[in-house]
Amino acid sequence: MKLWGGRFTKPTNELVDEYTASIRFDQKLAQFDIQGSLAHVDMLAKCKIIPENDAIKIAEGLKIVADKIKSGEAELTEANEDIHMNIEKLLIDEIGPVGGKLHTGRSRNDQVALDMRLYLREALVTISQLLVDVQQSLYNQAKQNLDTVLPGYTHLQRAQPVLFAHHMMAYVFMFQRDVERLADSFKRVNQSPLGAGALAGTSFPIDRHYVAEKLNFDGICENSLDAVSDRDFVVEFLSNASLVSMHLSRLCEELVQWSSAEFNFVELDDAFCTGSSMMPQKKNPDVAELVRGKTGRVYGHLIGMLTTLKGLPLAYNKDMQEDKEGMFDTVETLKGALALFAPMIETMDVKKENMYEAVAKDYSNATDLADYLVGKDLPFREAHAVVGQVVLHCINENKYLLDLSIEEFQQFSSLIETDIYDVLSPKAVVNARNVAGGTAKNRVEDQIAKAEQLFESSADWIEKHAKQIEAMSTHQ
């Protein structure tokens, strides 16, 4: 007989058990289910809904069950459907019928919403720390390469030279927004749904705020229907995770390109590459490729969750069992990618000479020639046309701008003088972009200093919430 089977006259079809059971994946929620149950039973005793002695017995039993699940001694079965019913069955087996009092004043609907919030808030802190680790690795590469110049691209065509440090810092700030989005979403995750019951609350005189405080929530979900039927906090996480994955994927694409023989700008450490089963010379950037590839997997979970929710009436529907696997997989996918990414960037060899040689053999300093002419009071549109003719001449002569003699320059404009060679050198071109956020060395140093402040702020947030989560686990 199932724990809910009193109304039924025959056992559930075995295929139905197999199809509807979620224990295969929701056992990840075990520790969080027990955390919530410990707070709930404490509240039941405080509100005199069950006797104090029963509450003590239930709490002791829950801790025994937690240890057995952790050690693998406990048997979790599909017959008991999900982690909530499995834990309750294990509890009753451990302490007898009094274990059945645990479910007083709650439903699996508010229970699972609680467990998912507890799980996700821990994941948010872990992922945020991993993101900061990636930022730190990019920051370290930036500090080590403040004099390294490489071609900057638009349309994947060489555009203007930039500092490699500037390029790395672009990703630092992208990931900073990701960290901030995760932190902002935390406050919406950190609301307790427990006490909402199946959909309408409960007739027992429970104290929802007491439970929320015990579990270190910021408050409660104010509407019982909303508490059990929405998963917008999961959608928000999946959306934020998709942005993280997109940023990772863009950087991975550049690492794959840069490590090819055609670019030869960087070399990834052997520890983060693999070889070919046929071609012994190959060194493949498989980690970067897989991180790029798994981005589609994360996007898929976001679209799947949105599609599941879009047609559901209030309140809970069994469709919502589909809320967990995508969330779990996204958390594990992100954690795996980020844990690999930081050391991969940290150990990456930056080939400074190859980058500089590439900059010296292109026309990415052409804009600076135009700006030079503008400084001589030539209107920009006319300067643009003159430089276009100079570049065409270089292409026809198989030369670059710095290869031209002063006489060749002056064929196109008498305004050009010998100081042009200093103006067009790669480092001069870079340092000419001396505006806030620009690629000039001193401006990149400003960005690095700003990043240090941001890291400090992120560390404070992570430390605060990590301590709360650790305290929860220790209490259990």
Secondary structure, DSSP 4 states (H G I P E B T S, - for coil): --TTGGG-SSPPPHHHHHHH--HHHHGGGHHHHHHHHHHHHHHHHHTTSS-HHHHHHHHHHHHHHHHHHHHT-SPP-GGG-SHHHHHHHHHHHHH-GGGGGGGTT--HHHHHHHHHHHHHHHHHHHHHHHHHHHHHHHHHHHHHTTT-EEEEEETTEEEEEEEHHHHHHHHHHHHHHHHHHHHHHHHHHSEE-TT-TTTT--SS---HHHHHHHTT-SEE-S-HHHHHH--HHHHHHHHHHHHHHHHHHHHHHHHHHHTSTTT--EE--GGG-B--SS-TT--B-HHHHHHHHHHHHHHHHHHHHHHHHTTPPSS--GGGGGHHHHHHHHHHHHHHHHHHHHHHHHTPEE-HHHHHHHHHTSSTTHHHHHHHHHHTT--HHHHHHHHHHHHHHHHHHT--GGGS-HHHHHHH-TT--TTHHHHTSHHHHHHT--STTSSSHHHHHHHHHHHHHHHHHHHHHHHHHHHHHHHHHHH-
